[in-house]
Amino acid sequence: MRPTSTSGFYLSRKTVVLCSFLVLVLLVVCTVLAIFYGKLIAENTGISSPTWEPPSTDWETAAPGRQGPWNNSRLPNSLIARNYQLELWPRSLSGLERPSHFFGQVNVTVTCIKETEVILLHSHELRYTGVAIAALLPPAIRCTWFAVENDYLVIELNEKLITGMDYIIQANYSGKLDELLTGLFITNYTEWGVNKTIIASQMEPVSARSVFPCFDEPAMKATFDIRLVHRPQFVALSNMPAIYFSERLEKNGIWKVTTFNTSVKMSTYLVAFVISDYGCVNTTSNGVEIRVWADNQAISKGEAQYAINALGPILSFFEEYFNVSYPLSKLDVVALPQFESGAMENWGLLTFRKDALLHHPNGSIEDLHGISNIIAHELAHQWFGNLVTMYWWNDLWLNEGLARYFEFMGASVVFPSAANNIILTEDFPNSHPVAEKEECVRTPEEIDLMFSGVTYNKGANVIAIASHIMTKELLAKGLRSYLKTFSYSNTVTDDMWNHLQMAIDSQDTIKLPASVKSILDTWAKQEGLPLITVNTTSGIITQEDIVNNEMEIIVSNNSWFIPVYWTKNGSKQPVIWLEEKYKTIPEVKCTTDEEWVLLNINISAYYRVNYDDSNWHRLSLQLNNDPSVIPVINRAQMISDAFHLAQAGYVDIETALEMTVYLAKEKEELVWHSSIGHLKQIEFMLKATSSYELYKKFLFDRVVPLYHYQMKLINHDFNNINNAEYISMFVSTIEIVCRLNLKDYLDRATSLFLQFMSNPAVNTIPHRLREVIYCGAIKAGTIIEWDFAFSIYQMHTSISDDQDLLSAMACTTDPWMLTRYLHYAMDESKIPEDYSRRVFEHVVRYPNGWLLAWNFIRANWKMFQPPKTEYIELENFIWTLFDGVTSNLQIKELELFLNNTAKGHEWSTLLREINEAFQQKLKWKEKNNSKIYNWLTKNIG
């Protein structure tokens, strides 16, 4: 230490502390006043209206080789967003009424938590007319430019921002109104014959940056003060209720300004806007005002009534179940004429594709089922996703998996049978883990890949596993704790596991063999699915990893912590925990020909099961004797497992077919949902083989009893189809019996079609059945029915009817009529160019149409090439053509033809892919055709 000085000016320690405190207070007050002044300036500054043009070249990129935080696809941790003051003004630049661009002004209040000389804001295709920084001591801006690769607006400063200080980033800018249904977009609709437009937004996952400069990451939550400028005849909606209305006078008229204040913190991808002249119906639930908005024509027809009746009860159910109130005072739900996804959970402003929300009073029960599920899914997001948000997109399952799990529970409040919905193992692919590593999800493209069946369905399955091993009551306790702890903030997967573990630790009844994290990490953080193999002779159970890859299963070294719930001869047995690769369970042994075991009762976890041949056989005998002993969902899963395992070579194809023999007795939709796709795939693979006619007879004997059962449910009258809960399954059944020429069906279809022919002005054929009814009547009919169908098509009564007729006219078995149809497809006066290729796609689906279409295509190839046909569409068309290939000769003809017509190596990649796919098909036929033929001969005679 230095010695104390004996000279100078001295202040007491208390005086120094007091002075320092006063200086600090003064700095804080000045900073607050500066921020308030900045906001005041922003509120009173008009928005200029520059002519929009792409960003100038000097704003595009950094100098070559420059390195900095802009090279990273993730934002640096130097700033935290606190509040956005945002004004948006959609306008036309051409003097027309329809807006084409929008003008914006934003003030982003941020706190510096780490010194930095660089500010990065996400910005995509926005044009700036000014950028500034407001603060008590505002830093000078050295330069601003775009780091295009990572969508950054880069603001470089002459000095560092000070840790702990608040700053306001101010910008005036403009952008294009998107017509691709992302960002801020404009779309059209018709109301009572009048063309109208609506402006709406879709920010998820990374489109907020194309609407306003922002910190576009889910963890960067902030509050929002929003102003929307619009014509007075329109209504503006945002996440929160409108708090203030004003007018803005301009030379081209008066504009209305609607102001919203978002008092709760939320992520940028949840910010939403709608500007329309829609009407609404409304109700209240526990003090929350609920409004369903739709075009006035739909409102007048009562199409919003089911949604408004369903929203309140489902919202109340979730409030009670989660024990957390919906935190906003209103909930707007908007039916958009076009929307990229089915719906979006924007906090307080749900947006739906029109057909996913509205329901005609005479619509089908099945449609109500679907609407109920989607409404429940989006409402569940108000807690899982909005109130509590994943920290980064690699944990998207914390939003989507939870919402999928609860959608069935919520929908059952208004549609009780929704509680029976089950996600089968085959209903999701296995391309990535549910909870991906953070470093594997960085770019917008990688983020998009997370929106997959794995995230939604397998994510829901992980929670279902937790429910089975913990009980539903403890799961609910853990989820409530999770929601309350992390309200208005962000989480990672381990946060979920910690709160489920806390629920387990709070009681002594349920004991797990390991921690929640140890068990559930194996399901959430690994790709693929486990395969359990059971040997009922030795009692050995093994597990291995399977990753589906189309025609094969790739084996890896992953292992799971698996709860095995099982029965023996229908009697429930104690749960087995399988952590090891194999385990000997003496109780699994079967010592008589009558004993059988069944694993994974009621699908308590998501894995496939393989048995020794004798147990597969005993299970098939049980199905034939009394299928009701085996739960419905297990009957569905057994068939799914058998076919997937046969495809991968684990069991013979005869084993899979044996599991379907009993289907003539099966009435449950879930089982047929699982079975019918496999049965159709076998039919497709057997075309032009010796087994085909025998297999059609086998299929006929299984499906026709189902057809008669379904007809009985609708009182043998197709007009009652809307009262059937599973219309899609019924339509699938009808498609098969039509293809198999069931006389009862063809007669009924012909009768309905003749009624239509007698009075074309009144088509009483139910909409969902039109394609299959048209097909049956044309198949059984003559040129008279075909010509009538074509005359109706030329009237273009509706797009859906046009599509149904185009498909059905390919059902004729007359080669001359099919050839004429192909010629019509090349005549734009008869069939528009956009639809001509579809005609060929429909024709080649049928064995008698494939050769006709192939010969016609070769003779008229110039008509199919770009630019008349887009290249990518042409590729898809060739793949459709390939689907009908049944022999090596045909594949060689296709290769030779494309090579002779190609320019350079235009088709080389496509031909290689087609050839690989064909070799897989050929390999399957060589392996299975004779087996199937022998099995069918034995089982059909």
Order of alpha helices (4+ residues) and beta strands (2+ residues): alpha-beta-beta-beta-beta-beta-beta-beta-beta-beta-beta-beta-beta-beta-beta-beta-beta-alpha-alpha-beta-beta-beta-alpha-beta-alpha-alpha-alpha-alpha-beta-alpha-alpha-beta-beta-beta-beta-beta-beta-beta-beta-beta-beta-alpha-alpha-alpha-alpha-alpha-alpha-alpha-alpha-alpha-alpha-alpha-alpha-alpha-alpha-alpha-alpha
